[in-house]
Amino acid sequence: MKDFGVGTTIGLLRRTAPFLVFRFLIYFGITLGYVLVTGIGAGVGYGAGFVFGDAATGGAYGGLAGFGIAGAIMYFLREYLLYMVKAGHIAVLVEVMEGGEIPGGRGQIAHAQAVVKERFAESSVLFGIDQLIKGILKAFNRAFFTLATIIPIPGIEGLVKFLNTIIRLSLTYLDEVILAYNIRTRSDNPWASSRSALVLYAQNYKSFFKNALFLAFIIWGLTFAVFLLILAPVTALVALFPGTAGPVTFAIAVVFAWGVKQAVIEPFAMTALMQVFFKVTEGQQPDPEWEQKLDSVSSKFGELKTKANTWVSGKKQAEVTAPSTSQEAGL
């Protein structure tokens, strides 16, 4: 049995609809950016290819180059997207799940971003935490999430590998769930609370495995359906740019599907896993045995502890230094 309610998840998303619209506009804009930059690259390549006697090849290479440039721009926007879009949506979802009142319309977005800035003063702090969490989760999931240990049937190794890949991809939303734990606990040390959340996740990994398996087919089935639906319109759109058929068409269709997934499908999976996390870890404390296991599978877990200790030391140092400075001023 799953540990989340589909109806509850949809209800939570409905209450945070302004953020869903915001996400959709952001990711739709990114998708259009991919199309535009790819089209410009294709046009430039087509023109250069025409001069040198092979316009079609020039257009194809130009389109691929434009697609790569758009991808590079997206890479540099990832910190902003995490800080302003994903974290903000998580903040309002946590408040709704806790029974709090949140503003409607555009005010919901401003409110959520204020909550995020209160917990994580700078985007670099949140981004650093997120990257460490992803590394730790990747190492842990690789070590513990193997269907072969749960379904020991000979001759299905290929299927097992495929399903393992699907499940691990579905579990990528857990870094956002751990961010939700940070916001929910109102910890003044996000590194320490992230470490605690990782231990709680590890000691309940079988519950997450079960729910991720259920979610995997929903997430990737819907994403693939969107890809198939969008393929024909994208083919017609790309045909407007000379010499860009083939791989560029496929790439743009993938980006459109990705945009819909990020804007609509991902929030569903994220909200469902938030419910799972809060339900299965309710009343639990981090188990030192699982803390040791995490230490053994990922050096980044130890780095998280170092960051937590440094964060606490820095705060205490500030508290100690401030009074002494005042006393010196008084002298």
C-alpha positions as CSV (number, residue, x, y, z in Angstrom):
1,M,0.0,0.0,0.0
2,K,1.2,3.5,-0.8
3,D,1.7,6.1,2.0
4,F,0.2,9.1,0.2
5,G,-3.3,10.0,-1.1
6,V,-3.7,10.9,-4.8
7,G,-6.7,13.0,-3.9
8,T,-4.8,14.7,-1.1
9,T,-1.9,15.4,-3.4
10,I,-4.1,17.0,-6.0
11,G,-5.9,19.0,-3.3
12,L,-2.5,20.4,-2.1
13,L,-1.5,21.3,-5.6
14,R,-4.9,23.0,-6.2
15,R,-4.4,25.2,-3.1
16,T,-0.9,26.2,-4.4
17,A,-2.2,26.7,-8.0
18,P,-0.6,30.2,-8.3
19,F,2.8,28.5,-7.9
20,L,1.9,25.9,-10.5
21,V,1.1,28.7,-12.9
22,F,4.4,30.4,-12.1
23,R,6.3,27.2,-12.6
24,F,4.5,26.6,-15.9
25,L,5.3,30.1,-17.2
26,I,9.0,29.7,-16.1
27,Y,9.5,26.3,-17.8
28,F,7.4,27.2,-20.8
29,G,9.7,30.3,-21.2
30,I,12.7,28.1,-21.0
31,T,11.3,25.7,-23.6
32,L,10.6,28.7,-26.0
33,G,14.2,29.8,-25.3
34,Y,15.5,26.5,-26.4
35,V,13.4,26.7,-29.6
36,L,14.5,30.3,-30.4
37,V,18.2,29.8,-29.8
38,T,18.1,26.5,-31.7
39,G,16.3,28.2,-34.6
40,I,18.8,31.1,-34.6
41,G,21.7,28.6,-34.7
42,A,20.0,26.7,-37.5
43,G,19.5,29.8,-39.5
44,V,23.1,30.9,-39.1
45,G,24.4,27.4,-39.9
46,Y,22.1,27.2,-42.9
47,G,23.4,30.5,-44.2
48,A,27.1,29.4,-43.7
49,G,26.4,26.0,-45.2
50,F,24.8,27.7,-48.3
51,V,27.9,29.7,-48.9
52,F,30.1,26.6,-48.6
53,G,27.8,24.4,-50.7
54,D,25.9,22.3,-48.1
55,A,23.1,24.3,-46.6
56,A,21.3,21.3,-45.0
57,T,24.3,20.0,-43.1
58,G,25.1,23.6,-42.0
59,G,21.6,24.1,-40.7
60,A,21.7,20.8,-38.8
61,Y,25.0,21.6,-37.1
62,G,23.9,25.2,-36.4
63,G,20.7,23.9,-34.8
64,L,22.7,21.5,-32.6
65,A,25.1,24.2,-31.6
66,G,22.2,26.5,-30.7
67,F,20.6,23.7,-28.6
68,G,23.9,23.3,-26.8
69,I,24.2,27.0,-26.1
70,A,20.6,27.0,-24.7
71,G,21.6,24.1,-22.5
72,A,24.6,26.0,-21.2
73,I,22.4,29.0,-20.3
74,M,20.0,26.6,-18.5
75,Y,23.0,25.2,-16.5
76,F,23.7,28.7,-15.1
77,L,20.1,29.3,-14.3
78,R,19.7,26.2,-12.2
79,E,20.6,27.9,-8.9
80,Y,18.0,30.6,-9.4
81,L,15.4,28.0,-10.4
82,L,16.0,26.0,-7.2
83,Y,16.0,29.1,-4.9
84,M,13.1,31.1,-6.4
85,V,10.9,28.4,-8.0
86,K,11.2,25.0,-6.4
87,A,12.0,26.1,-2.9
88,G,9.2,28.6,-2.9
89,H,6.7,26.0,-4.0
90,I,7.9,23.6,-1.3
91,A,7.6,26.4,1.3
92,V,3.9,27.0,0.6
93,L,3.2,23.3,0.3
94,V,4.6,22.7,3.8
95,E,2.5,25.5,5.2
96,V,-0.7,24.1,3.6
97,M,0.2,20.6,4.9
98,E,0.6,22.0,8.4
99,G,-2.8,23.7,8.2
100,G,-1.5,27.2,7.8
101,E,-3.1,30.0,5.8
102,I,-1.4,31.2,2.7
103,P,-2.1,34.1,0.4
104,G,-3.7,33.6,-3.0
105,G,-2.7,34.9,-6.4
106,R,0.7,36.5,-6.9
107,G,0.9,37.2,-3.2
108,Q,1.5,33.5,-2.6
109,I,4.7,33.6,-4.7
110,A,6.1,36.6,-2.8
111,H,5.2,35.0,0.6
112,A,6.9,31.8,-0.4
113,Q,10.1,33.5,-1.5
114,A,10.2,35.4,1.8
115,V,10.0,32.2,3.7
116,V,12.8,30.7,1.7
117,K,15.0,33.8,2.2
118,E,14.3,33.6,6.0
119,R,15.6,30.0,6.1
120,F,18.3,30.3,3.5
121,A,19.7,33.8,3.4
122,E,21.6,33.2,0.1
123,S,20.9,31.0,-2.8
124,S,24.4,29.7,-2.6
125,V,23.7,28.1,0.8
126,L,20.6,26.4,-0.5
127,F,22.3,25.3,-3.7
128,G,25.3,23.9,-1.8
129,I,23.1,21.9,0.5
130,D,21.1,20.6,-2.4
131,Q,24.2,19.5,-4.3
132,L,25.5,17.6,-1.2
133,I,22.2,15.9,-0.6
134,K,22.0,14.8,-4.2
135,G,25.4,13.2,-4.0
136,I,24.6,11.4,-0.8
137,L,21.3,10.2,-2.1
138,K,22.8,8.9,-5.3
139,A,25.5,6.9,-3.4
140,F,22.9,5.5,-0.9
141,N,20.3,4.6,-3.5
142,R,23.0,2.9,-5.6
143,A,24.0,0.8,-2.6
144,F,20.6,-0.1,-1.2
145,F,18.0,0.1,-3.9
146,T,18.3,-3.0,-6.0
147,L,15.2,-4.9,-7.1
148,A,17.3,-8.0,-7.4
149,T,17.5,-8.3,-3.7
150,I,13.7,-8.0,-3.4
151,I,12.8,-10.1,-6.5
152,P,15.4,-12.8,-6.7
153,I,14.1,-14.4,-9.9
154,P,16.8,-15.8,-12.3
155,G,16.9,-14.5,-15.9
156,I,15.3,-11.1,-15.4
157,E,18.5,-9.1,-14.9
158,G,17.7,-6.8,-17.9
159,L,14.3,-6.0,-16.5
160,V,15.7,-5.4,-13.0
161,K,18.3,-3.0,-14.3
162,F,15.6,-1.0,-16.2
163,L,13.3,-0.9,-13.2
164,N,16.2,0.1,-10.9
165,T,16.9,3.0,-13.3
166,I,13.3,4.1,-13.3
167,I,13.1,4.0,-9.5
168,R,16.3,5.9,-9.0
169,L,15.1,8.6,-11.3
170,S,11.9,8.9,-9.4
171,L,13.8,9.2,-6.1
172,T,15.6,12.3,-7.4
173,Y,12.8,14.3,-5.9
174,L,14.0,13.4,-2.4
175,D,16.4,16.3,-2.2
176,E,13.4,18.6,-2.4
177,V,11.6,16.5,0.2
178,I,14.6,17.0,2.5
179,L,14.4,20.7,1.8
180,A,10.7,20.5,2.9
181,Y,11.9,18.9,6.2
182,N,14.3,21.8,6.7
183,I,11.5,24.3,6.3
184,R,9.0,22.4,8.4
185,T,11.4,22.0,11.4
186,R,12.4,25.7,11.2
187,S,15.9,24.7,12.0
188,D,18.5,27.5,12.4
189,N,21.1,25.1,11.0
190,P,20.1,23.8,7.6
191,W,23.2,21.6,7.2
192,A,22.4,19.8,10.5
193,S,18.7,19.4,9.8
194,S,19.5,18.1,6.3
195,R,21.8,15.5,7.9
196,S,19.0,14.4,10.2
197,A,16.6,14.1,7.4
198,L,19.0,12.0,5.4
199,V,19.3,9.6,8.3
200,L,15.5,9.4,8.7
201,Y,15.2,8.7,5.0
202,A,17.8,5.9,5.2
203,Q,16.3,4.1,8.1
204,N,12.9,4.1,6.3
205,Y,14.3,3.4,2.8
206,K,12.0,0.4,2.2
207,S,8.9,2.5,2.6
208,F,10.3,5.0,0.1
209,F,11.2,2.2,-2.3
210,K,7.6,0.9,-2.3
211,N,6.1,4.4,-2.9
212,A,8.7,5.3,-5.5
213,L,7.9,2.2,-7.5
214,F,4.3,3.2,-7.6
215,L,5.1,6.8,-8.5
216,A,7.6,5.8,-11.2
217,F,5.0,4.5,-13.6
218,I,2.9,7.6,-13.1
219,I,5.7,10.1,-13.6
220,W,7.5,8.5,-16.5
221,G,4.3,7.2,-18.2
222,L,2.8,10.7,-18.2
223,T,6.1,12.2,-19.4
224,F,6.3,9.8,-22.3
225,A,2.7,10.5,-23.2
226,V,3.4,14.2,-23.3
227,F,6.5,13.5,-25.5
228,L,4.4,11.5,-28.0
229,L,1.7,14.2,-28.1
230,I,4.1,17.0,-28.6
231,L,6.3,15.3,-31.2
232,A,4.0,16.1,-34.2
233,P,3.5,19.8,-33.4
234,V,7.3,20.2,-32.7
235,T,8.1,18.5,-36.1
236,A,5.9,21.1,-37.8
237,L,7.5,24.0,-35.8
238,V,11.1,22.9,-36.5
239,A,10.3,22.5,-40.2
240,L,10.0,26.3,-40.2
241,F,13.8,26.5,-39.6
242,P,15.8,25.2,-42.6
243,G,17.9,22.1,-42.3
244,T,17.0,21.2,-38.7
245,A,15.1,18.0,-39.1
246,G,16.2,14.7,-37.4
247,P,18.0,14.9,-34.1
248,V,17.1,18.6,-33.4
249,T,13.3,17.7,-33.8
250,F,13.8,14.9,-31.3
251,A,15.7,17.2,-28.9
252,I,13.1,19.9,-29.0
253,A,10.3,17.4,-28.3
254,V,12.3,16.1,-25.3
255,V,12.7,19.7,-24.0
256,F,8.9,20.3,-24.4
257,A,8.2,17.1,-22.5
258,W,10.7,18.1,-19.9
259,G,9.1,21.5,-19.4
260,V,5.7,20.0,-18.8
261,K,7.2,17.4,-16.5
262,Q,9.0,20.1,-14.5
263,A,5.9,22.4,-14.3
264,V,3.1,19.9,-13.6
265,I,4.2,16.3,-13.2
266,E,7.2,16.9,-10.9
267,P,5.1,18.8,-8.3
268,F,2.8,15.9,-8.1
269,A,5.6,13.4,-7.4
270,M,7.3,15.9,-5.0
271,T,4.1,16.5,-3.0
272,A,3.4,12.8,-2.8
273,L,6.9,12.0,-1.5
274,M,6.6,14.9,1.0
275,Q,3.5,13.1,2.4
276,V,5.3,9.8,2.5
277,F,8.3,11.3,4.4
278,F,6.3,13.2,7.0
279,K,4.0,10.1,7.6
280,V,6.6,7.4,7.9
281,T,9.1,9.4,9.9
282,E,6.6,10.9,12.3
283,G,7.9,10.7,15.9
284,Q,11.2,9.0,14.9
285,Q,14.7,10.1,15.8
286,P,17.8,9.6,13.6
287,D,19.3,6.1,14.3
288,P,23.1,6.2,14.9
289,E,23.5,2.9,13.1
290,W,22.1,4.3,9.9
291,E,24.2,7.4,10.4
292,Q,27.3,5.1,10.3
293,K,26.0,3.4,7.2
294,L,25.6,6.7,5.4
295,D,29.1,7.7,6.5
296,S,30.3,4.4,4.9
297,V,28.6,4.8,1.5
298,S,29.3,8.6,1.0
299,S,32.1,10.8,2.0
300,K,29.8,13.7,1.3
301,F,27.8,12.8,4.4
302,G,30.9,13.6,6.5
303,E,31.2,16.9,4.6
304,L,27.6,17.7,5.6
305,K,28.6,17.2,9.2
306,T,31.6,19.4,8.9
307,K,29.4,22.1,7.3
308,A,26.9,21.8,10.1
309,N,29.6,22.2,12.8
310,T,31.1,25.2,11.0
311,W,27.7,26.8,10.7
312,V,27.0,26.4,14.5
313,S,30.5,27.6,15.4
314,G,30.1,30.6,13.3
315,K,26.9,31.6,15.0
316,K,28.3,31.1,18.5
317,Q,31.4,33.1,17.5
318,A,29.2,36.0,16.4
319,E,27.2,35.9,19.7
320,V,30.4,35.9,21.7
321,T,32.1,38.6,19.7
322,A,29.2,41.1,19.6
323,P,29.0,41.8,23.4
324,S,32.8,42.2,23.7
325,T,32.8,44.7,20.9
326,S,30.1,46.7,22.6
327,Q,32.1,46.7,25.9
328,E,35.1,48.0,24.1
329,A,33.1,50.7,22.5
330,G,31.8,51.7,25.9
331,L,35.3,52.0,27.3
